[in-house]
Amino acid sequence: MQGATISLGLQLANHRVIVSEIATKLGSPDLARQYLEKCLYYLNIGNNDYMGNYFRPQLYPASRIYSLEQYAQALIEELSLNLQVSIEIFCFTYY
């Protein structure tokens, strides 16, 4: 059985929901921040986008839509955006 692949953007959105729930349970965003500051965050960006999307045309249309260079640029732009959001989330600037 193979697990589902969840995009980085969706993982970040899910994290925001969980942080909000933690803040509610603890009673305030400040208490949640103090609690979460003790956490170690590990961000690993794998090769699913290339291997899973571009080089598997039987499953995904990316290689029919983009040249390899265009796809690489689109990935760079999307990852840049997601990394910026990651920095905001993991530095707790959204409270």
VOZA-281335 format. One record per residue (C-alpha): x, y, z; residue number from 1. Coordinates in pm, whole numbers. Layout:
BEGIN
<rec><x>X</x><y>Y</y><z>Z</z><pos>NUM</pos></rec>
...
% end
This chain:
BEGIN
<rec><x>0</x><y>0</y><z>0</z><pos>1</pos></rec>
<rec><x>132</x><y>343</y><z>-92</z><pos>2</pos></rec>
<rec><x>59</x><y>654</y><z>112</z><pos>3</pos></rec>
<rec><x>-85</x><y>972</y><z>-27</z><pos>4</pos></rec>
<rec><x>138</x><y>1261</y><z>-127</z><pos>5</pos></rec>
<rec><x>35</x><y>1585</y><z>38</z><pos>6</pos></rec>
<rec><x>165</x><y>1905</y><z>-116</z><pos>7</pos></rec>
<rec><x>381</x><y>2138</y><z>89</z><pos>8</pos></rec>
<rec><x>115</x><y>2407</y><z>59</z><pos>9</pos></rec>
<rec><x>-150</x><y>2178</y><z>204</z><pos>10</pos></rec>
<rec><x>85</x><y>2065</y><z>482</z><pos>11</pos></rec>
<rec><x>142</x><y>2429</y><z>576</z><pos>12</pos></rec>
<rec><x>-231</x><y>2499</y><z>574</z><pos>13</pos></rec>
<rec><x>-288</x><y>2195</y><z>796</z><pos>14</pos></rec>
<rec><x>-18</x><y>2318</y><z>1032</z><pos>15</pos></rec>
<rec><x>-192</x><y>2653</y><z>1069</z><pos>16</pos></rec>
<rec><x>-515</x><y>2476</y><z>1161</z><pos>17</pos></rec>
<rec><x>-339</x><y>2264</y><z>1423</z><pos>18</pos></rec>
<rec><x>-164</x><y>2569</y><z>1571</z><pos>19</pos></rec>
<rec><x>-498</x><y>2745</y><z>1595</z><pos>20</pos></rec>
<rec><x>-646</x><y>2443</y><z>1772</z><pos>21</pos></rec>
<rec><x>-351</x><y>2435</y><z>2013</z><pos>22</pos></rec>
<rec><x>-402</x><y>2805</y><z>2089</z><pos>23</pos></rec>
<rec><x>-769</x><y>2740</y><z>2160</z><pos>24</pos></rec>
<rec><x>-693</x><y>2446</y><z>2389</z><pos>25</pos></rec>
<rec><x>-420</x><y>2633</y><z>2576</z><pos>26</pos></rec>
<rec><x>-626</x><y>2950</y><z>2602</z><pos>27</pos></rec>
<rec><x>-422</x><y>3199</y><z>2400</z><pos>28</pos></rec>
<rec><x>-190</x><y>3240</y><z>2102</z><pos>29</pos></rec>
<rec><x>91</x><y>3344</y><z>2339</z><pos>30</pos></rec>
<rec><x>68</x><y>3016</y><z>2531</z><pos>31</pos></rec>
<rec><x>61</x><y>2824</y><z>2204</z><pos>32</pos></rec>
<rec><x>371</x><y>3011</y><z>2084</z><pos>33</pos></rec>
<rec><x>554</x><y>2933</y><z>2409</z><pos>34</pos></rec>
<rec><x>457</x><y>2568</y><z>2374</z><pos>35</pos></rec>
<rec><x>549</x><y>2542</y><z>2006</z><pos>36</pos></rec>
<rec><x>881</x><y>2724</y><z>2050</z><pos>37</pos></rec>
<rec><x>1002</x><y>2402</y><z>2212</z><pos>38</pos></rec>
<rec><x>938</x><y>2208</y><z>1892</z><pos>39</pos></rec>
<rec><x>1196</x><y>2119</y><z>1634</z><pos>40</pos></rec>
<rec><x>1069</x><y>2167</y><z>1280</z><pos>41</pos></rec>
<rec><x>1218</x><y>1970</y><z>994</z><pos>42</pos></rec>
<rec><x>1136</x><y>2073</y><z>641</z><pos>43</pos></rec>
<rec><x>1227</x><y>1822</y><z>372</z><pos>44</pos></rec>
<rec><x>1151</x><y>1900</y><z>11</z><pos>45</pos></rec>
<rec><x>1174</x><y>1580</y><z>-187</z><pos>46</pos></rec>
<rec><x>1165</x><y>1482</y><z>-548</z><pos>47</pos></rec>
<rec><x>794</x><y>1398</y><z>-570</z><pos>48</pos></rec>
<rec><x>728</x><y>1696</y><z>-796</z><pos>49</pos></rec>
<rec><x>969</x><y>1577</y><z>-1062</z><pos>50</pos></rec>
<rec><x>944</x><y>1203</y><z>-1021</z><pos>51</pos></rec>
<rec><x>575</x><y>1192</y><z>-941</z><pos>52</pos></rec>
<rec><x>448</x><y>1461</y><z>-1172</z><pos>53</pos></rec>
<rec><x>678</x><y>1532</y><z>-1463</z><pos>54</pos></rec>
<rec><x>832</x><y>1194</y><z>-1533</z><pos>55</pos></rec>
<rec><x>513</x><y>991</y><z>-1490</z><pos>56</pos></rec>
<rec><x>299</x><y>1116</y><z>-1777</z><pos>57</pos></rec>
<rec><x>67</x><y>819</y><z>-1744</z><pos>58</pos></rec>
<rec><x>-45</x><y>965</y><z>-1409</z><pos>59</pos></rec>
<rec><x>8</x><y>1341</y><z>-1441</z><pos>60</pos></rec>
<rec><x>-19</x><y>1582</y><z>-1736</z><pos>61</pos></rec>
<rec><x>272</x><y>1811</y><z>-1638</z><pos>62</pos></rec>
<rec><x>509</x><y>1690</y><z>-1911</z><pos>63</pos></rec>
<rec><x>239</x><y>1747</y><z>-2173</z><pos>64</pos></rec>
<rec><x>176</x><y>2102</y><z>-2050</z><pos>65</pos></rec>
<rec><x>529</x><y>2228</y><z>-1975</z><pos>66</pos></rec>
<rec><x>874</x><y>2189</y><z>-2119</z><pos>67</pos></rec>
<rec><x>1124</x><y>2067</y><z>-1860</z><pos>68</pos></rec>
<rec><x>1260</x><y>2422</y><z>-1824</z><pos>69</pos></rec>
<rec><x>912</x><y>2571</y><z>-1780</z><pos>70</pos></rec>
<rec><x>822</x><y>2306</y><z>-1523</z><pos>71</pos></rec>
<rec><x>1143</x><y>2370</y><z>-1331</z><pos>72</pos></rec>
<rec><x>1063</x><y>2743</y><z>-1323</z><pos>73</pos></rec>
<rec><x>706</x><y>2678</y><z>-1207</z><pos>74</pos></rec>
<rec><x>837</x><y>2454</y><z>-929</z><pos>75</pos></rec>
<rec><x>1092</x><y>2713</y><z>-822</z><pos>76</pos></rec>
<rec><x>821</x><y>2978</y><z>-800</z><pos>77</pos></rec>
<rec><x>586</x><y>2751</y><z>-604</z><pos>78</pos></rec>
<rec><x>858</x><y>2632</y><z>-366</z><pos>79</pos></rec>
<rec><x>977</x><y>2990</y><z>-312</z><pos>80</pos></rec>
<rec><x>626</x><y>3091</y><z>-210</z><pos>81</pos></rec>
<rec><x>589</x><y>2789</y><z>18</z><pos>82</pos></rec>
<rec><x>929</x><y>2851</y><z>177</z><pos>83</pos></rec>
<rec><x>829</x><y>3211</y><z>252</z><pos>84</pos></rec>
<rec><x>510</x><y>3085</y><z>417</z><pos>85</pos></rec>
<rec><x>717</x><y>2827</y><z>608</z><pos>86</pos></rec>
<rec><x>942</x><y>3100</y><z>744</z><pos>87</pos></rec>
<rec><x>639</x><y>3301</y><z>855</z><pos>88</pos></rec>
<rec><x>477</x><y>2999</y><z>1020</z><pos>89</pos></rec>
<rec><x>783</x><y>2859</y><z>1192</z><pos>90</pos></rec>
<rec><x>892</x><y>3201</y><z>1314</z><pos>91</pos></rec>
<rec><x>543</x><y>3255</y><z>1457</z><pos>92</pos></rec>
<rec><x>487</x><y>3584</y><z>1279</z><pos>93</pos></rec>
<rec><x>119</x><y>3515</y><z>1209</z><pos>94</pos></rec>
<rec><x>-12</x><y>3566</y><z>1563</z><pos>95</pos></rec>
% end
